[in-house]
Amino acid sequence: MLKKLKEKLHNNIIRDIYVTGYLYEDEEGINEFSPTMDYVYFKFDDCFIEIHTLNQEIKFELKVVHLIDYNYEIDEDMTVSKSTVGNLILDMETGNNIVSMRLYNSEEHKDSLICEAIELRLKNGQIIFCDALSYDGLNIGGHRKKEIWEYSLPEDKEIKQKNVDISDEWQLF
């Protein structure tokens, strides 16, 4: 899986980031989007990288997919939905190529990676960090999210890191 992931990400740009959830009508008759935060999708030109939590564990699964999956149950008066959060997470419109990844306590499977956290380093110098330590699903953010994750870990927790280079282009900005 890691080889396939590296091939997909090499010279490919993050175009957007999506979360899935549902729409429901509030008391005032306005539709409100409620993200589930169990699924996050990084959109590239020809695929998505799907990150989703695993059943009450502090781990998530990462895999290459071609469509956004809405595989969860909602009430009849709700509609499955997605929302872009790329403008909230990505610092710049350019240089959003992943140049390296750091996987924390990862396991490689045929079609997926299982991790406790992942750190993506972008060509423009930005860091995107994602973990599944929250009760509400995935946490996603920058360096500060990583610091909070590290602080929240038990003192005796062993963390194994795996560094994966995707591109030899580094921080041009």
N, C-alpha and C positions, 0 to 999 in steps of 0.2 A: 504493500500500500504506500509506503513512504516514497518509493521510486516513482509510482504513478502520480502522487501528489507533487513531487518536485518537478516532474515533467509538465504538469498542468500549470503550475505557478511560475515557471521560468519565463521571464519576459512577458508576463501577463499582469494586467493592472486591475486593482480593486476598483470596480465601477460604482458600486454602492454596497450598502449593508442593510439587510432587512431583518425585522423581527416579525413573528406571526402572532396572531391573537384573534380577537373577535370584536365585532361591533354589536352594540345593543343600544336600545333607545332609553334615554334617561327620563326622569320625571317631567322634564320640560319639553320632551319630544325631540331632543337633539341626539343624533347618533354619537356615541362615544366609543373610541377605540381602547381596548384593554389588552395590552400585550401579555402573552403567557410567559415569556422569557425562558421557555424551555428549548426554543429553537432560535438560532441566529444563522443568517445566511450571508456569506460574502459573495457578491456577484462579480464574475469575471466575464470576458467576452463570450466564452463558449461553455461555461459551467458555473455552478455554485459550489462553494465549500460550505457544507452543512455542519453545524455544531449543535448537538442536542444533549440534554442531561439524561442520565441513566437512573431511572427509578429510585429516588431518594438516596442515591449515593453521592459522594462528593467527586464524581467523575463524569466526564462527558465523552461522547463519541464524535469523531470528526471523519467526514467522508466526502467524496466528490459526487455530486448529483447534477442532474440536468433540469430538474423542476423543483419548485418549492413544495414541500409536503405539508398538508394540513391534517395530519393523522391524529386528531384528538377529538374528543366528544364535547359538544356544547349543547346548550338548551335550544329548544325550538325557536325561541324568539331572538336568537343570536345568529350572526353571519360570520363565517370564517373570513379572516382578513390578513393583510400584511401592511407593514408601514416601513418606510425608509427611515433609517437612523444614520445613514452615512454622513449627512450634513452635521450631525451632532458629534460624531466620533472622529471622522477624518479631518485632520487639520488643514489640509491643502487639497486643491483639485489636481495637482500634478505630483508625480513621484510616488504614487500609491502602489508601487510594485513591492512585493514582499521579497526582501533580499536574504533574510534568514529567519529561522524559527527556533525557539527554545521550548522543548517539550518537557513537562514535569511529570514524573512517574508514569511514563507512557508504556503502552503495550501495543505492538503492531499485530494486526490481523490481516487477513487476505484483502478485505474491502474497506477497512477502517482502521483508525487509530483510537485507542482509549487513553485519555489523559486526565490528570487532575487539574492541569492548567496549561496554557500555551501563551507564549510571548511572540508576537510578530514584530519584526523590525522592517520598517519601510524604507525605500530608497530616499525619501525626503527627510529621514531622521526620526520620524514618529515611531513610537512604540504603542502597539495595541495589545492589551493583556486581557485574557479571558479565563475565568475559573467557574466552578460549579459549587462553590462553598455556601452560597446563599440559599435560604429556604424558598426564595421566590424564583429560583431558576439560575440562569447564567448571570454572572457579573461581567461587564465588559467596559473597558476604559483604558487609561494610560498608565503611566508609571505609578501614580498614587494608588490605583486599584491593586497593583502588584504589591506595594508596601502594606496595604491593608490585609491582603491575603497572607503575606509572610507573617505579619503580626498575629493573625488569627490562628495560625497553625499551632498544634501542641508542641511543646519544647522538645519532646523526644521523637517527633515525627521525622522519619528519614525521607529526604527528597532527592531523587535521582534526576539529573538534568541530561537532556540529549540535545546538542546543538546541531542544527541542520542548515547548511548553506544552500540557498536557492539560486542566487545570482552573485556574480563577482562585482556588480555595480554597487557602490556604497555612497550613501549620503552626499548627493551633489548639491544640496541646498544648505 
